[in-house]
């Protein structure tokens, strides 16, 4: 039996694989999650009534978005069915918006490592200004005597990156545009820790996202700062206000090049001088600005005058970057 085991392993190692005895694996290594899921929790009554596919508000947004320029709306990843029916109500589960228990290092040890690292660099006490309740299907882990989630930890890491380079806490009426804002995750967190923020504008080329984020930000009672702008109103909105920073978190990676061109051209035309991008962790480990079909979109940014002024790993300790949850890379661009 041992000779057979060694012989098979010799063949498998040539393909980067190996047979391991189950008693040498941790529990989280045995139970690998590969499909979308959500934590089954009771929904608020208002959510059950509102977050429905036949809601007239959603149907109107779908009609308006389908009539908009195909340059902005033709999907690469977000095709019909990419967001499942149940994700409409349980939008904070592990789904198209945020992978929480699928993917690189997405286990309790990866979460613990990320939490304790971010806690160690939390010089402005942002962590204690954020809370987590696991609502709408979100997966949470009990670490350090508190509930943490990828929503919370990713938001904290992104906020500190921006704080290091732009000192937003010291700014007044600082306005952020979130392109591909999803369900409003970062908008919720940013308004919690930056009270002097001007407006946080959320926009998205996916009608479901606009519909959900309007509900979620109202539910979190941050609607006085976090404003959702439908796609067909974004050009008029940008022409009427100054944007200090645009952010795109794991969104351009899921877009056709034509859509990236449309968005980057729009913000450049309106003089948005700073742009933060977080690419998906593809084969490059998030080190390059690639779409999910492995096409580099750096030339689009350069064409419109955006140049890298800062780039950092999500976690600045190399060991943490290797083993903590979803180790992406952060880029900050300036408009030449």
PEMOKA-V519705 format. One record per residue. N is the residue number from 1. RES is the residue in one letter. OMEGA is omega in whole degrees, -180 to 180 (* if undefined). Layout:
BEGIN
n->N res->RES omega->OMEGA
n->N res->RES omega->OMEGA
END
This chain:
BEGIN
n->1 res->X omega->-180
n->2 res->X omega->-180
n->3 res->X omega->179
n->4 res->X omega->179
n->5 res->X omega->-179
n->6 res->X omega->-180
n->7 res->X omega->177
n->8 res->X omega->-180
n->9 res->X omega->179
n->10 res->X omega->178
n->11 res->X omega->-176
n->12 res->X omega->-178
n->13 res->X omega->177
n->14 res->X omega->178
n->15 res->X omega->177
n->16 res->X omega->-178
n->17 res->X omega->-178
n->18 res->X omega->175
n->19 res->X omega->180
n->20 res->X omega->177
n->21 res->X omega->-176
n->22 res->X omega->-178
n->23 res->X omega->175
n->24 res->X omega->-178
n->25 res->X omega->171
n->26 res->X omega->-178
n->27 res->X omega->-177
n->28 res->X omega->176
n->29 res->X omega->180
n->30 res->X omega->-174
n->31 res->X omega->-180
n->32 res->X omega->-178
n->33 res->X omega->-177
n->34 res->X omega->-178
n->35 res->X omega->178
n->36 res->X omega->180
n->37 res->X omega->175
n->38 res->X omega->178
n->39 res->X omega->-175
n->40 res->X omega->179
n->41 res->X omega->178
n->42 res->X omega->180
n->43 res->X omega->171
n->44 res->X omega->-177
n->45 res->X omega->-179
n->46 res->X omega->179
n->47 res->X omega->180
n->48 res->X omega->-178
n->49 res->X omega->-172
n->50 res->X omega->-173
n->51 res->X omega->-177
n->52 res->X omega->-178
n->53 res->X omega->178
n->54 res->X omega->177
n->55 res->X omega->-179
n->56 res->X omega->178
n->57 res->X omega->179
n->58 res->X omega->-180
n->59 res->X omega->178
n->60 res->X omega->178
n->61 res->X omega->179
n->62 res->X omega->178
n->63 res->X omega->-179
n->64 res->X omega->-178
n->65 res->X omega->180
n->66 res->X omega->179
n->67 res->X omega->-177
n->68 res->X omega->-179
n->69 res->X omega->-180
n->70 res->X omega->176
n->71 res->X omega->-178
n->72 res->X omega->-169
n->73 res->X omega->179
n->74 res->X omega->-171
n->75 res->X omega->167
n->76 res->X omega->-178
n->77 res->X omega->-172
n->78 res->X omega->176
n->79 res->X omega->179
n->80 res->X omega->-180
n->81 res->X omega->179
n->82 res->X omega->172
n->83 res->X omega->-175
n->84 res->X omega->-179
n->85 res->X omega->-177
n->86 res->X omega->180
n->87 res->X omega->180
n->88 res->X omega->178
n->89 res->X omega->-180
n->90 res->X omega->-173
n->91 res->X omega->178
n->92 res->X omega->175
n->93 res->X omega->175
n->94 res->X omega->-175
n->95 res->X omega->-177
n->96 res->X omega->-179
n->97 res->X omega->-178
n->98 res->X omega->171
n->99 res->X omega->-175
n->100 res->X omega->178
n->101 res->X omega->173
n->102 res->X omega->173
n->103 res->X omega->-171
n->104 res->X omega->176
n->105 res->X omega->-176
n->106 res->X omega->178
n->107 res->X omega->-173
n->108 res->X omega->179
n->109 res->X omega->176
n->110 res->X omega->177
n->111 res->X omega->-179
n->112 res->X omega->-180
n->113 res->X omega->178
n->114 res->X omega->-178
n->115 res->X omega->-176
n->116 res->X omega->175
n->117 res->X omega->-178
n->118 res->X omega->176
n->119 res->X omega->-178
n->120 res->X omega->-179
n->121 res->X omega->-175
n->122 res->X omega->-175
n->123 res->X omega->-179
n->124 res->X omega->175
n->125 res->X omega->179
n->126 res->X omega->-175
n->127 res->X omega->-179
n->128 res->X omega->176
n->129 res->X omega->178
n->130 res->X omega->177
n->131 res->X omega->178
n->132 res->X omega->-179
n->133 res->X omega->178
n->134 res->X omega->-177
n->135 res->X omega->174
n->136 res->X omega->171
n->137 res->X omega->-177
n->138 res->X omega->175
n->139 res->X omega->178
n->140 res->X omega->178
n->141 res->X omega->179
n->142 res->X omega->-176
n->143 res->X omega->178
n->144 res->X omega->177
n->145 res->X omega->175
n->146 res->X omega->178
n->147 res->X omega->178
n->148 res->X omega->-179
n->149 res->X omega->175
n->150 res->X omega->175
n->151 res->X omega->-177
n->152 res->X omega->-174
n->153 res->X omega->177
n->154 res->X omega->-180
n->155 res->X omega->-180
n->156 res->X omega->179
n->157 res->X omega->-180
n->158 res->X omega->180
n->159 res->X omega->180
n->160 res->X omega->174
n->161 res->X omega->180
n->162 res->X omega->179
n->163 res->X omega->180
n->164 res->X omega->-171
n->165 res->X omega->-176
n->166 res->X omega->178
n->167 res->X omega->-176
n->168 res->X omega->178
n->169 res->X omega->-179
n->170 res->X omega->-177
n->171 res->X omega->176
n->172 res->X omega->179
n->173 res->X omega->177
n->174 res->X omega->-175
n->175 res->X omega->-177
n->176 res->X omega->173
n->177 res->X omega->179
n->178 res->X omega->-180
n->179 res->X omega->-174
n->180 res->X omega->-171
n->181 res->X omega->179
n->182 res->X omega->-179
n->183 res->X omega->176
n->184 res->X omega->-178
n->185 res->X omega->-174
n->186 res->X omega->177
n->187 res->X omega->179
n->188 res->X omega->-177
n->189 res->X omega->-178
n->190 res->X omega->180
n->191 res->X omega->175
n->192 res->X omega->-171
n->193 res->X omega->180
n->194 res->X omega->-176
n->195 res->X omega->-180
n->196 res->X omega->179
n->197 res->X omega->175
n->198 res->X omega->175
n->199 res->X omega->171
n->200 res->X omega->-175
n->201 res->X omega->180
n->202 res->X omega->176
n->203 res->X omega->-175
n->204 res->X omega->177
n->205 res->X omega->178
n->206 res->X omega->-175
n->207 res->X omega->179
n->208 res->X omega->-178
n->209 res->X omega->178
n->210 res->X omega->-180
n->211 res->X omega->-178
n->212 res->X omega->-176
n->213 res->X omega->175
n->214 res->X omega->179
n->215 res->X omega->-173
n->216 res->X omega->-178
n->217 res->X omega->173
n->218 res->X omega->178
n->219 res->X omega->180
n->220 res->X omega->177
n->221 res->X omega->176
n->222 res->X omega->-177
n->223 res->X omega->177
n->224 res->X omega->179
n->225 res->X omega->-177
n->226 res->X omega->-174
n->227 res->X omega->179
n->228 res->X omega->-179
n->229 res->X omega->177
n->230 res->X omega->-174
n->231 res->X omega->-177
n->232 res->X omega->176
n->233 res->X omega->-171
n->234 res->X omega->-179
n->235 res->X omega->178
n->236 res->X omega->180
n->237 res->X omega->-178
n->238 res->X omega->179
n->239 res->X omega->-174
n->240 res->X omega->-179
n->241 res->X omega->179
n->242 res->X omega->177
n->243 res->X omega->-180
n->244 res->X omega->-175
n->245 res->X omega->168
n->246 res->X omega->177
n->247 res->X omega->177
n->248 res->X omega->-174
n->249 res->X omega->177
n->250 res->X omega->-178
n->251 res->X omega->178
n->252 res->X omega->178
n->253 res->X omega->-176
n->254 res->X omega->-177
n->255 res->X omega->167
n->256 res->X omega->179
n->257 res->X omega->179
n->258 res->X omega->179
n->259 res->X omega->178
n->260 res->X omega->177
n->261 res->X omega->-179
n->262 res->X omega->-177
n->263 res->X omega->-178
n->264 res->X omega->176
n->265 res->X omega->-180
n->266 res->X omega->-177
n->267 res->X omega->177
n->268 res->X omega->179
n->269 res->X omega->-178
n->270 res->X omega->171
n->271 res->X omega->177
n->272 res->X omega->-168
n->273 res->X omega->-179
n->274 res->X omega->-179
n->275 res->X omega->175
n->276 res->X omega->179
n->277 res->X omega->171
n->278 res->X omega->179
n->279 res->X omega->174
n->280 res->X omega->178
n->281 res->X omega->178
n->282 res->X omega->180
n->283 res->X omega->-178
n->284 res->X omega->-178
n->285 res->X omega->-179
n->286 res->X omega->-178
n->287 res->X omega->-177
n->288 res->X omega->-180
n->289 res->X omega->-177
n->290 res->X omega->168
n->291 res->X omega->-177
n->292 res->X omega->174
n->293 res->X omega->171
n->294 res->X omega->177
n->295 res->X omega->-179
n->296 res->X omega->178
n->297 res->X omega->175
n->298 res->X omega->-180
n->299 res->X omega->178
n->300 res->X omega->179
n->301 res->X omega->-179
n->302 res->X omega->179
n->303 res->X omega->-177
n->304 res->X omega->172
n->305 res->X omega->-180
n->306 res->X omega->-180
n->307 res->X omega->180
n->308 res->X omega->174
n->309 res->X omega->175
n->310 res->X omega->172
n->311 res->X omega->-176
n->312 res->X omega->169
n->313 res->X omega->179
n->314 res->X omega->176
n->315 res->X omega->-172
n->316 res->X omega->171
n->317 res->X omega->-174
n->318 res->X omega->178
n->319 res->X omega->178
n->320 res->X omega->179
n->321 res->X omega->-178
n->322 res->X omega->-169
n->323 res->X omega->180
n->324 res->X omega->-172
n->325 res->X omega->171
n->326 res->X omega->-174
n->327 res->X omega->-179
n->328 res->X omega->175
n->329 res->X omega->-179
n->330 res->X omega->179
n->331 res->X omega->172
n->332 res->X omega->-178
n->333 res->X omega->172
n->334 res->X omega->179
n->335 res->X omega->-176
n->336 res->X omega->*
END
